[in-house]
Amino acid sequence: MKHTAERPYADPDAAARKLVELAVSVAAAQDGRIYIERINGQFMIELKGSGSEFGAGLRYAIERGWLSKHESGTYVKLMPPGEDLLTRK
């Protein structure tokens, strides 16, 4: 008997892929900047992801080179166009 529901973004890979999808769907500001609250809000409020799932997914996406995060932590950028971000390992 299960007492808790499955968390779709408990796997960092799944969370990272969803974050990249969200980042692609958000209109970037100057120089391709995607403000972190734009993807964080969608992930946590609309998709019901947790803060730890968001953090793990973001770290995973950065480690894989799918996203880069500014040192201030206020925005991320997608990798250069032309690369298949979700199939790159």
Contacts in CASP RR format, 6 or more apart in sequence:
PFRMAT RR
TARGET T0000
AUTHOR 0000-0000-0000
METHOD contacts of the structure
MODEL  1
MKHTAERPYADPDAAARKLVELAVSVAAAQDGRIYIERINGQFMIELKGS
GSEFGAGLRYAIERGWLSKHESGTYVKLMPPGEDLLTRK
7 49 0 8 1.000
7 50 0 8 1.000
7 53 0 8 1.000
8 14 0 8 1.000
8 47 0 8 1.000
9 15 0 8 1.000
9 18 0 8 1.000
9 43 0 8 1.000
9 47 0 8 1.000
9 49 0 8 1.000
9 50 0 8 1.000
9 53 0 8 1.000
9 57 0 8 1.000
10 53 0 8 1.000
12 53 0 8 1.000
12 56 0 8 1.000
12 57 0 8 1.000
12 59 0 8 1.000
12 60 0 8 1.000
13 57 0 8 1.000
13 60 0 8 1.000
15 43 0 8 1.000
15 49 0 8 1.000
15 53 0 8 1.000
15 54 0 8 1.000
15 55 0 8 1.000
15 56 0 8 1.000
15 57 0 8 1.000
15 58 0 8 1.000
15 60 0 8 1.000
16 57 0 8 1.000
16 58 0 8 1.000
16 60 0 8 1.000
16 61 0 8 1.000
16 64 0 8 1.000
16 66 0 8 1.000
17 86 0 8 1.000
18 43 0 8 1.000
18 47 0 8 1.000
19 39 0 8 1.000
19 43 0 8 1.000
19 54 0 8 1.000
19 57 0 8 1.000
19 58 0 8 1.000
19 61 0 8 1.000
19 67 0 8 1.000
20 61 0 8 1.000
20 66 0 8 1.000
20 67 0 8 1.000
20 78 0 8 1.000
20 85 0 8 1.000
20 86 0 8 1.000
22 38 0 8 1.000
22 39 0 8 1.000
22 42 0 8 1.000
22 43 0 8 1.000
23 34 0 8 1.000
23 39 0 8 1.000
23 67 0 8 1.000
23 76 0 8 1.000
23 78 0 8 1.000
24 78 0 8 1.000
26 34 0 8 1.000
26 38 0 8 1.000
26 39 0 8 1.000
26 42 0 8 1.000
28 34 0 8 1.000
28 77 0 8 1.000
28 78 0 8 1.000
29 35 0 8 1.000
29 75 0 8 1.000
31 77 0 8 1.000
32 77 0 8 1.000
32 78 0 8 1.000
33 70 0 8 1.000
33 75 0 8 1.000
33 76 0 8 1.000
33 77 0 8 1.000
34 75 0 8 1.000
34 76 0 8 1.000
34 77 0 8 1.000
34 78 0 8 1.000
35 74 0 8 1.000
35 75 0 8 1.000
36 69 0 8 1.000
36 73 0 8 1.000
36 74 0 8 1.000
36 75 0 8 1.000
36 76 0 8 1.000
39 76 0 8 1.000
40 54 0 8 1.000
43 49 0 8 1.000
43 53 0 8 1.000
43 54 0 8 1.000
44 50 0 8 1.000
44 51 0 8 1.000
44 54 0 8 1.000
58 67 0 8 1.000
58 69 0 8 1.000
58 76 0 8 1.000
61 67 0 8 1.000
62 68 0 8 1.000
62 69 0 8 1.000
64 88 0 8 1.000
64 89 0 8 1.000
65 79 0 8 1.000
65 88 0 8 1.000
66 78 0 8 1.000
66 79 0 8 1.000
66 85 0 8 1.000
66 86 0 8 1.000
66 88 0 8 1.000
67 76 0 8 1.000
67 77 0 8 1.000
67 78 0 8 1.000
67 79 0 8 1.000
68 76 0 8 1.000
68 77 0 8 1.000
68 79 0 8 1.000
69 75 0 8 1.000
69 76 0 8 1.000
70 76 0 8 1.000
70 77 0 8 1.000
78 85 0 8 1.000
79 85 0 8 1.000
END
